[in-house]
Amino acid sequence: MTTMRVLGVAACLAMASGAAGQEPVEPASGVSIEVSPDRLTLGVGEKATLVATVRDAAGEIVDDAAVIYFSRARRSVGVSSDGEVEAFRPGDFTLVVLVPKDPDDDRRRPEARAETEVVVSVPQPPVERVTFTQVPPKFYVGTRPQLAVEVVDSIDERRTDVPVTFSTDGSRAVAVDSFGFLSLERAGTFEITATAEGVSDQLSIEVEPNPVTSLELQASVEHARTGDVVRFTARAKDARGLAVRGVPVQFGVGGQTSPTIIAAGAAVQVTDDGRFVAERSGIYTVVASTGLHSAARTVSIEPRDVGRDVEVVGRGKVLDRHSSDLWIWEGTDGRDYAITGTWGADGHSFVWDVTDPADIEKLHEVQVDARTINDVKVSEDGDIAVISREGASDRKNGIVVLGVGNPREGVPVLAEFTDQLTGGVHNVFISEDHVFALSAGRRYDVISIKDPSNPQRVGRFELGTPGHSVHDVWVSDGVAFSSNWTDGVVAVDVGGGGRGGTPEQPVELGRYAYPSGWNHAAFPYRSQSTGAFYLFAGDESFPYGGFSPQAGGAPSRAAGWIHVIDWSDWDDPREVARYQVPEAGSHNLWIEDDIMYVAFYNGGLRVVDVSGELMGDLYKQGREIAMFVPGDPEGFIANAPFVWGPQPYKGHVFFTDWNTGLWAVKLNPRSRPSRIIGEPQ
């Protein structure tokens, strides 16, 4: 094994700021701190300045005391180094103001000598407009069409938390309920009003006599598996047997689950356009109705039965520090290699020979001036690796370029690039001689490595939204997909999106945000079985108290899930499915051959069937092929599984675990109860 000290050894720093909550520190040595005002109410976009006063034991003001301002929700309320507060999003948030024990501690939240808190309340902006959307093309007597309404506030955000009331012009011939469903008793012209917070929109509808005399219902198949989407098509016809267009049809479903299932109910989903999916096996009848007419079809649903066993093949143990991400590749010498990073330690990356997964060999320890090597990536030709740096002693951080074509002969450092990347590089991606590197969690810079020894910045992309931030970026077929927390996933043309974008001049294609704001990672994938283009967007959240990074600490728990977004149209991304493990939260993921491999932190490695059309809850549909939860009593935190990132490669699945290092497993046909807990080797 070769140890390489590349750019000097950084002092071992403490854990990354914000990774774990701290208990308030009582004032020491008579030092106290007070802040004015001690509570703020700000509208979105408004600012205010805090004034901190530090006093000694005698109550005298200490003019030269260092003061740190820290936001516990910096994507919602920001605070500058001199105490200027800006509100970005509604809610109640907490700012921490402290006097650091060590004035030279450059962490965002250093250990405190004294501290206090300021609560910032940001009320919801007022509603600005209410608009009827997706108005049915026709209204017929005897039917119950539903009206949809969009509510937008003064900062142009779509609101789903504001109650909407509906009313009519007083005619007894038409009624509307609180959900927007109309009851149409006779023909005529009527006015419908939708109101939210005193703001209204009116819709005039023309109700026509109903020509429907019959309704037919067809199913795409009669037999399917749990998770398969069955399409029901309803056809309304008039007295001449001709199709009647625009007739609203409601679908309902009932059924009998398999007698082998001892449970009440059978979860199914049927949409207003007739798409049906079942989570349990059984026989189900779908009923379509419009006015006085109805029709029914029955389908049989069998268990999906995709389960397989997990076998541990080999390990590359890292027990004295945390491991971060990994990348597996074939070197130019034809052998297979892995590179893994480390977190919150002393800047090491490990290079492994994994040609024989049962006999993983550590070849090199590459050390750089950093606390954390969070991300590692390798070029498509297997010749160049890039590692990210955070917590450098000189604060330059940036990226390091390595030659990894033939690691058995060495891993030379080809270059480093730090220009304007001083805030720390958390994640990187390599695509066609370009590195996409995050900068201080605010943007990503595009760096050319056509000459690996002389990297050059050629472009960058940054959102302009208040409090914006970025966590990750993944590039596929000339489109960069960045994960931007509350701003969601943003798709950017960098050469393959069809809108003239290049690495030098990125062009935004579209974006999709979901309410939780936890968007942490994304993986674009075109389904092999259907051709549909999906974006799998992963959450990250720690509502139970955050990381427990110290050896001997308590195991950590995460929350969040995978959102499946149909992005066939850049202008119309639609969330269609989810994969949610109830007891754990997601981290990084990989999809190949219609199989998703996803790290679920304390929930271990999960392998999921994502073939076919996707709709509904994939976990409940029985699409999970396998799960594996690693454990080791000698781990950095003993028996505390915390799976970080997976990658399928040449018939095996490699993954890193935060507390135990590199693992290689393979999937075998199901022949016994699935192995749940990994046994140390």
C-alpha positions in Angstrom: 0.0 0.0 0.0 1.3 3.5 -0.9 0.6 6.6 1.1 0.6 9.9 -0.8 0.8 13.3 0.9 -0.2 15.6 -1.9 -0.9 19.1 -0.8 0.1 19.1 2.8 -1.7 17.7 5.8 -4.6 19.7 7.2 -5.2 19.8 10.9 -8.0 17.5 11.8 -11.0 19.7 12.1 -14.3 19.1 13.8 -17.4 17.9 12.1 -19.0 19.9 9.3 -21.2 22.7 10.5 -24.9 22.1 10.7 -24.4 18.3 10.6 -25.4 17.8 14.2 -27.4 19.9 16.6 -25.7 21.4 19.6 -27.1 22.1 23.1 -27.0 25.8 24.1 -23.7 26.6 25.8 -24.0 28.5 29.1 -21.9 31.7 29.3 -18.4 31.0 30.5 -15.9 33.3 32.3 -18.7 35.8 32.9 -19.1 36.6 29.2 -22.7 37.2 28.0 -24.3 38.2 24.8 -27.6 40.0 24.0 -29.2 40.8 20.7 -31.5 43.6 19.7 -34.2 43.0 18.6 -34.6 39.6 20.2 -37.5 38.7 17.8 -38.3 39.7 14.2 -41.3 39.6 12.0 -40.4 40.1 8.3 -42.2 39.8 5.0 -40.7 37.7 2.3 -37.9 39.8 0.7 -37.7 42.2 3.7 -34.4 42.8 5.6 -33.5 43.9 9.1 -30.2 44.2 11.0 -29.4 42.6 14.4 -27.1 44.4 16.9 -25.2 42.1 19.2 -23.7 43.4 22.5 -21.1 41.3 24.4 -20.5 42.1 28.1 -17.8 40.9 30.5 -18.4 39.7 34.1 -18.6 43.3 35.3 -21.3 44.1 32.7 -18.9 46.2 30.6 -19.2 46.1 26.8 -16.5 44.2 25.1 -16.0 46.1 21.8 -13.5 43.7 20.1 -15.4 40.4 20.8 -15.9 38.2 17.7 -19.6 37.5 17.0 -20.9 34.8 14.7 -24.5 34.8 13.2 -25.9 31.5 12.2 -29.3 30.5 10.6 -30.7 27.1 11.4 -32.7 27.4 8.1 -30.4 29.4 5.8 -32.5 28.6 2.7 -35.5 30.2 4.3 -33.9 33.0 6.4 -30.4 34.2 5.7 -28.1 36.2 8.0 -24.8 37.9 7.0 -21.6 38.1 9.0 -22.6 41.6 10.1 -26.1 40.6 11.3 -28.2 41.6 8.3 -31.2 39.3 8.2 -33.2 38.6 5.0 -36.4 36.5 4.8 -36.7 34.2 1.8 -39.7 31.9 2.6 -42.6 31.9 5.0 -42.5 30.1 8.4 -41.0 30.5 11.9 -37.2 30.1 12.0 -34.3 30.5 14.5 -31.1 32.4 14.3 -28.2 31.7 16.6 -25.8 34.5 17.7 -22.7 33.4 19.5 -19.3 34.4 20.7 -16.9 31.6 19.6 -14.5 30.0 22.0 -11.8 30.2 19.3 -12.0 33.3 17.2 -10.0 31.6 14.4 -12.5 28.7 14.1 -13.8 29.2 10.6 -16.7 26.8 10.8 -20.2 28.2 10.1 -21.2 27.4 13.6 -18.1 27.0 15.9 -18.2 26.0 19.5 -19.7 28.8 21.6 -18.4 30.7 24.6 -21.8 32.3 24.9 -24.8 32.3 22.7 -28.4 33.4 22.3 -31.3 32.9 19.8 -33.5 35.1 17.8 -36.8 33.9 16.4 -37.8 35.2 13.0 -41.4 34.9 11.9 -42.2 35.3 8.2 -45.9 35.3 7.5 -47.4 33.9 4.3 -47.7 36.5 1.5 -51.3 37.5 0.6 -53.1 35.9 -2.3 -52.8 37.9 -5.4 -54.9 35.9 -8.0 -57.2 33.0 -8.3 -57.6 31.3 -11.7 -59.8 28.5 -13.1 -57.6 26.0 -14.8 -58.2 22.9 -17.0 -61.8 23.9 -17.7 -63.7 21.0 -19.3 -64.5 21.6 -23.0 -68.1 20.6 -22.6 -70.7 20.7 -19.8 -73.7 18.3 -20.0 -76.9 17.9 -18.0 -76.7 15.2 -15.3 -72.9 15.0 -15.1 -70.5 16.0 -12.3 -67.4 17.6 -13.8 -64.8 19.0 -11.4 -63.4 22.5 -11.7 -59.7 23.1 -10.9 -58.4 26.4 -9.4 -54.9 27.7 -9.1 -54.1 30.1 -6.2 -51.0 32.3 -6.5 -49.7 34.7 -3.9 -47.9 38.1 -4.1 -44.4 36.5 -4.6 -45.7 34.4 -7.5 -45.8 31.2 -5.5 -48.5 28.6 -6.2 -50.4 28.0 -2.9 -52.1 24.8 -2.0 -52.7 25.7 1.7 -55.3 28.4 1.1 -59.0 27.3 1.4 -61.0 27.9 -1.8 -64.7 28.4 -1.7 -67.0 28.0 -4.7 -70.4 29.6 -5.3 -72.9 29.8 -8.1 -75.1 32.6 -9.4 -78.0 31.4 -7.3 -79.8 29.2 -9.8 -81.1 25.9 -8.5 -80.2 24.3 -11.8 -76.5 24.2 -10.9 -74.7 23.5 -7.6 -71.0 23.2 -6.7 -69.5 21.5 -3.6 -66.4 22.4 -1.6 -64.2 20.3 -3.8 -65.3 22.0 -7.0 -67.6 19.3 -8.3 -70.6 20.6 -10.2 -74.1 19.1 -10.2 -75.8 20.1 -13.5 -79.6 19.8 -13.5 -80.7 21.5 -16.7 -79.3 23.3 -19.8 -78.4 27.0 -19.7 -75.7 29.5 -19.0 -74.4 29.8 -15.4 -71.7 31.7 -13.5 -69.3 30.0 -11.1 -67.1 31.9 -8.6 -64.0 30.7 -6.8 -62.7 32.8 -3.9 -59.5 32.6 -1.7 -58.7 35.2 0.9 -61.1 37.6 -0.7 -59.6 37.3 -4.2 -62.0 35.8 -6.8 -62.3 34.5 -10.3 -65.5 33.9 -12.3 -66.2 31.3 -14.9 -69.2 31.3 -17.3 -70.3 27.8 -18.4 -72.7 26.7 -21.0 -74.6 23.5 -20.0 -75.9 21.4 -22.9 -78.5 18.6 -23.0 -76.9 15.3 -22.4 -76.8 13.1 -25.6 -75.3 10.0 -23.9 -77.4 6.8 -24.1 -74.7 4.2 -23.3 -71.2 3.9 -21.7 -68.6 1.2 -22.6 -65.5 0.3 -20.6 -62.4 -1.5 -21.9 -59.3 -2.6 -20.0 -55.8 -2.8 -21.5 -55.3 -6.3 -19.9 -57.3 -8.7 -17.7 -54.3 -10.0 -15.7 -51.5 -8.0 -14.2 -49.1 -7.8 -11.3 -49.0 -5.5 -8.3 -47.4 -2.2 -9.5 -48.4 -2.7 -13.2 -50.5 0.1 -14.6 -53.7 -1.0 -16.3 -55.5 1.5 -18.5 -59.3 1.6 -18.5 -60.9 3.4 -21.4 -64.5 4.7 -21.2 -66.5 5.5 -24.3 -69.7 7.4 -24.1 -72.1 7.0 -27.1 -75.3 8.7 -28.3 -78.4 7.1 -29.7 -76.7 6.7 -33.1 -73.8 4.9 -31.6 -71.4 7.8 -32.2 -68.8 8.8 -29.6 -69.7 11.8 -27.4 -66.6 13.9 -26.7 -65.9 15.8 -23.5 -68.2 13.8 -21.2 -66.8 13.7 -17.7 -66.4 10.2 -16.4 -65.8 9.2 -12.8 -63.9 6.0 -11.9 -64.3 3.9 -8.8 -62.9 0.6 -7.7 -63.8 -2.3 -5.4 -62.3 -5.7 -5.0 -61.5 -8.8 -3.0 -57.9 -9.4 -1.9 -56.2 -12.7 -2.0 -57.4 -15.0 0.8 -53.8 -15.5 1.8 -53.6 -11.9 2.8 -54.9 -11.4 6.4 -55.4 -7.6 6.3 -58.3 -5.2 5.9 -58.7 -3.4 2.6 -56.6 -3.5 -0.5 -54.9 -0.3 -1.5 -55.5 0.6 -5.2 -55.3 3.8 -7.2 -57.4 4.7 -10.2 -56.9 8.2 -11.8 -59.5 10.4 -13.5 -58.1 9.3 -16.8 -58.6 5.6 -16.1 -55.1 4.4 -15.0 -55.2 1.8 -12.3 -52.5 0.3 -10.1 -52.8 -2.2 -7.2 -50.5 -2.6 -4.2 -51.9 -6.0 -3.3 -52.9 -9.0 -5.2 -56.6 -9.8 -5.7 -59.6 -9.4 -8.1 -60.7 -5.8 -8.6 -63.7 -4.3 -10.4 -63.4 -0.8 -11.9 -66.6 1.1 -12.4 -67.0 4.0 -14.8 -70.0 6.3 -14.5 -71.4 9.4 -16.1 -74.8 10.7 -15.4 -77.3 7.8 -15.3 -74.9 5.4 -17.1 -72.2 3.1 -15.8 -70.0 0.2 -17.0 -67.6 -2.2 -15.2 -64.6 -4.3 -15.9 -62.8 -6.8 -13.7 -59.0 -7.5 -13.5 -57.0 -10.1 -11.7 -53.8 -8.9 -9.9 -51.0 -11.3 -9.0 -48.1 -10.7 -6.6 -45.1 -9.1 -8.3 -42.7 -11.6 -6.8 -39.3 -10.0 -7.7 -37.5 -10.8 -4.5 -33.9 -11.9 -4.5 -31.2 -12.8 -1.9 -28.2 -10.7 -1.1 -24.8 -12.3 -0.7 -21.8 -10.5 0.7 -18.8 -11.0 -1.7 -16.1 -8.8 -0.3 -15.2 -5.7 1.7 -12.7 -2.9 1.8 -12.9 -2.0 5.5 -12.6 1.6 6.7 -13.2 1.5 10.4 -11.2 4.4 11.7 -13.1 7.2 10.0 -16.2 7.9 8.0 -16.4 6.9 4.3 -18.2 9.1 1.7 -18.9 8.4 -1.9 -17.4 6.0 -4.4 -16.9 5.3 -8.1 -16.1 2.0 -9.8 -14.4 1.9 -13.2 -12.2 -0.2 -15.6 -8.7 1.2 -15.9 -6.8 1.5 -19.1 -5.0 -1.7 -18.0 -8.2 -3.7 -18.1 -8.5 -4.2 -14.3 -11.3 -2.9 -12.2 -10.8 -0.2 -9.5 -12.7 1.8 -7.0 -12.1 5.2 -5.4 -13.7 6.2 -2.1 -13.7 9.4 -0.2 -13.7 10.1 3.6 -15.8 12.5 5.6 -14.9 14.8 8.5 -11.3 13.3 8.8 -8.0 14.4 7.3 -8.5 14.5 3.6 -7.9 10.9 2.5 -9.2 9.2 -0.6 -8.6 5.5 -1.0 -8.0 3.7 -4.3 -8.8 0.0 -4.4 -8.4 -2.9 -6.8 -11.8 -4.6 -7.1 -11.1 -6.9 -10.1 -11.9 -9.8 -7.7 -14.7 -8.5 -5.5 -14.0 -11.3 -3.1 -10.5 -10.0 -2.6 -10.6 -6.2 -2.5 -7.1 -4.7 -2.2 -6.3 -1.2 -1.1 -3.6 0.2 -3.4 -3.2 3.9 -2.4 -4.1 6.5 0.2 -4.2 9.9 -1.5 -4.2 12.7 1.1 -4.9 16.3 0.3 -5.4 19.4 2.4 -9.0 19.0 3.4 -11.3 17.8 6.1 -13.8 16.0 3.8 -13.5 14.4 0.4 -17.2 14.2 -0.1 -17.4 13.3 -3.7 -15.2 11.3 -6.2 -15.8 10.9 -9.9 -14.0 9.2 -12.8 -14.1 10.1 -16.5 -15.8 8.0 -19.1 -12.5 6.7 -20.5 -11.4 5.7 -17.0 -8.2 7.8 -17.2 -9.0 10.8 -14.9 -10.5 11.1 -11.5 -11.6 14.3 -9.7 -12.1 14.6 -6.0 -13.8 17.4 -4.1 -12.3 19.2 -1.1 -14.0 20.8 1.9 -12.4 22.3 5.0 -8.9 23.0 3.7 -6.6 24.7 6.1 -6.0 27.6 3.6 -9.7 27.7 2.8 -9.0 27.4 -0.9 -10.7 24.0 -1.2 -11.5 23.4 -4.9 -10.9 20.1 -6.7 -7.9 17.8 -7.3 -7.4 16.0 -10.6 -5.8 12.6 -10.5 -4.4 10.2 -13.1 -6.2 6.8 -12.5 -5.7 5.0 -15.8 -3.4 2.4 -14.2 -3.6 2.7 -10.4 -1.3 -0.3 -9.9 1.5 1.8 -11.3 0.5 4.9 -9.3 -2.1 7.7 -8.9 -0.3 10.9 -9.8 -1.7 14.3 -9.0 -2.2 16.1 -12.3 -3.5 19.4 -11.1 -5.6 21.3 -8.5 -8.2 24.0 -9.3 -9.2 26.4 -6.5 -10.1 29.7 -8.3 -13.4 31.0 -6.9 -14.1 27.6 -5.3 -13.0 28.7 -1.8 -16.3 28.0 -0.1 -15.9 24.3 -0.4 -16.8 21.8 -3.2 -19.4 19.3 -2.0 -20.1 17.5 -5.2 -18.7 17.1 -8.7 -19.5 15.4 -12.0 -17.3 14.7 -15.1 -18.9 14.8 -18.5 -17.0 14.9 -21.8 -13.8 16.6 -20.6 -15.7 19.0 -18.3 -16.0 19.0 -14.5 -19.2 20.4 -13.0 -18.1 21.5 -9.5 -20.3 23.0 -6.8 -19.1 26.3 -5.4 -20.0 27.1 -1.8 -23.4 25.4 -2.2 -24.5 28.4 -4.4 -23.8 27.4 -8.0 -21.9 25.0 -10.2 -18.8 26.0 -12.2 -18.0 24.2 -15.5 -14.2 23.5 -15.7 -12.5 22.1 -18.8 -10.0 19.3 -18.2 -9.2 18.7 -21.9 -5.7 19.3 -20.6 -5.9 17.6 -17.2 -2.8 19.3 -16.0 -4.3 22.8 -16.7 -8.0 23.0 -15.8 -9.8 26.1 -17.0 -13.2 27.5 -16.0 -15.4 27.9 -19.1 -18.9 28.5 -17.6 -21.1 28.4 -14.6 -24.8 28.2 -13.7 -26.6 29.8 -10.7 -30.2 30.3 -9.9 -31.5 33.8 -9.1 -34.1 32.8 -6.5 -34.0 34.2 -3.0 -31.9 32.1 -0.6 -31.0 29.7 -3.5 -28.6 26.8 -3.0 -27.4 23.7 -4.8 -26.3 20.3 -3.4 -25.5 18.1 -6.3 -25.3 17.9 -10.1 -25.6 14.9 -12.5 -25.0 15.3 -16.3 -26.6 12.9 -18.8 -26.6 13.3 -22.6 -25.7 17.0 -22.5 -28.3 17.9 -19.8 -27.2 18.9 -16.3 -29.7 18.1 -13.5 -28.9 20.0 -10.3 -30.6 19.3 -7.0 -31.4 22.6 -5.3 -33.2 21.9 -2.1 -36.2 24.2 -1.9 -35.9 25.2 -5.6 -36.1 21.5 -6.6 -34.5 19.9 -9.6 -33.3 22.2 -12.4 -32.6 20.8 -15.9 -30.0 22.8 -17.9 -29.0 22.4 -21.5 -25.2 22.1 -21.6 -24.9 20.6 -25.1 -27.7 18.0 -25.5 -31.0 19.7 -24.5 -31.9 21.1 -27.9 -32.0 24.7 -26.9 -28.6 25.9 -27.8 -26.9 25.4 -24.5 -23.2 24.6 -24.2 -20.8 24.1 -21.2 -19.8 27.7 -21.8 -23.3 29.0 -22.0 -25.8 26.8 -20.1 -29.5 27.3 -20.9 -32.2 26.3 -18.4 -34.7 23.8 -19.7 -37.1 23.6 -16.8 -37.4 22.9 -13.1 -39.5 20.9 -10.7 -39.9 21.6 -6.9 -41.9 19.7 -4.4 -43.3 21.1 -1.1 -40.8 19.5 1.4 -37.8 21.3 -0.1 -35.6 18.4 0.7 -34.3 17.8 -2.9 -30.8 16.4 -2.4 -29.8 14.2 -5.4 -31.2 13.3 -8.8 -30.7 10.6 -11.4 -32.1 10.9 -14.9 -33.2 7.7 -16.6 -35.0 6.6 -19.8 -37.0 3.5 -19.1 -35.8 0.5 -21.1 -39.2 -1.1 -21.0 -41.4 1.9 -22.0 -39.1 4.7 -23.4 -40.5 7.2 -20.9 -38.0 9.7 -19.5 -38.0 9.8 -15.7 -36.1 11.9 -13.2 -35.6 10.2 -9.9 -35.3 12.9 -7.2 -34.0 12.0 -3.8 -34.7 13.7 -0.5 -32.4 14.2 2.5 -33.5 15.3 5.9 -32.6 14.6 9.5 -35.7 15.5 11.6 -34.5 13.2 14.4 -31.4 15.2 15.3 -28.9 15.0 12.5 -25.7 13.1 12.0 -23.9 11.5 15.0 -20.4 11.7 13.6 -18.2 10.7 16.5 -16.9 7.2 17.2 -19.1 5.6 19.8 -21.9 8.0 19.1 -25.6 7.0 18.7 -26.7 5.8 15.3 -28.3 8.4 13.0 -31.7 8.3 11.4 -32.7 10.0 8.2 -36.0 10.7 6.5 -37.2 11.4 2.9 -37.9 9.4 -0.2 -37.4 9.1 -3.9 -39.8 11.2 -6.1 -40.4 9.8 -9.6 -41.0 12.6 -12.1 -42.1 12.1 -15.6 -40.1 14.7 -17.5 -41.0 13.8 -21.1 -41.9 17.5 -21.6 -39.4 20.0 -20.2 -42.2 22.5 -19.7 -44.5 20.0 -17.9 -42.7 17.8 -15.3 -45.2 15.7 -13.4 -44.6 13.6 -10.2 -46.1 10.2 -10.9 -44.7 7.8 -8.3 -42.6 7.5 -5.2 -40.4 5.0 -3.4 -40.5 5.6 0.4 -39.0 3.4 3.1 -41.0 4.3 6.2 -38.2 3.8 8.7 -35.4 5.5 6.9 -34.4 8.3 4.5 -32.6 8.3 1.1 -29.2 9.4 0.0 -27.5 8.7 -3.3 -28.9 6.4 -6.1 -28.1 4.7 -9.4 -30.4 3.2 -12.0 -29.5 0.6 -14.6 -31.4 -2.0 -16.7 -34.7 -0.8 -15.1 -33.4 -1.5 -11.6 -32.8 1.2 -9.0 -30.1 0.9 -6.4 -30.6 3.4 -3.7 -28.8 4.1 -0.4 -31.3 4.6 2.4 -28.8 5.5 5.2 -29.9 3.6 8.3 -32.3 1.6 6.1 -29.4 0.1 4.2 -29.1 -0.7 0.5 -32.4 -1.1 -1.4 -32.8 -2.6 -4.9 -36.0 -1.8 -6.6 -37.8 -2.9 -9.8 -38.6 0.3 -11.8 -39.7 -1.5 -15.0 -42.9 -0.5 -16.9 -45.0 2.5 -16.4 -44.5 4.0 -12.9 -47.4 5.2 -10.8 -48.2 5.3 -7.1 -46.2 3.9 -4.1 -43.5 1.6 -5.5 -42.5 0.3 -2.0 -46.1 -0.8 -1.2 -46.5 -2.4 -4.6 -43.8 -5.0 -3.8 -41.3 -3.7 -6.3 -38.4 -4.1 -3.8 -36.1 -6.7 -5.1 -33.7 -6.9 -2.2 -32.5 -5.0 0.9 -29.2 -5.3 2.8 -28.4 -3.5 6.0 -24.6 -3.7 6.8 -23.3 -3.9 10.3 -20.0 -4.3 12.0 -19.2 -4.3 15.7 -15.8 -2.7 14.9 -17.3 0.1 12.7 -16.4 3.7 13.4 -19.8 3.7 15.1 -20.4 0.1 16.0 -23.3 -1.7 14.3 -24.7 1.6 13.0 -25.6 1.0 9.3 -25.5 4.3 7.2 -25.3 3.4 3.5 -24.0 6.4 1.5 -23.9 5.5 -2.2 -24.3 2.4 -4.5 -23.1 1.5 -8.0 -23.9 -1.7 -9.9 -20.9 -3.0 -11.8 -20.2 -6.2 -13.8 -22.7 -8.3 -11.9 -22.0 -7.0 -8.5 -23.3 -4.1 -6.4 -20.7 -1.9 -4.7 -21.6 0.6 -2.0 -20.1 2.6 0.7 -21.2 2.7 4.3 -20.4 5.8 6.4 -19.2 3.7 9.3 -17.6 0.6 7.7 -16.2 1.5 4.3 -16.6 -0.3 0.9 -18.8 -3.3 0.3 -19.3 -5.7 -2.6 -22.5 -7.8 -2.8 -24.4 -9.7 -5.4 -28.0 -10.7 -6.0 -28.9 -14.4 -6.1 -32.3 -16.1 -6.9 -34.5 -16.2 -3.8 -34.1 -19.6 -2.2 -34.4 -18.7 1.5 -35.5 -15.8 3.7 -33.7 -12.6 2.6 -30.7 -11.7 4.6 -31.4 -8.5 6.5 -28.4 -7.7 8.6 -24.9 -7.8 7.1 -22.4 -10.0 8.9 -18.8 -8.6 9.2 -16.2 -10.6 7.4 
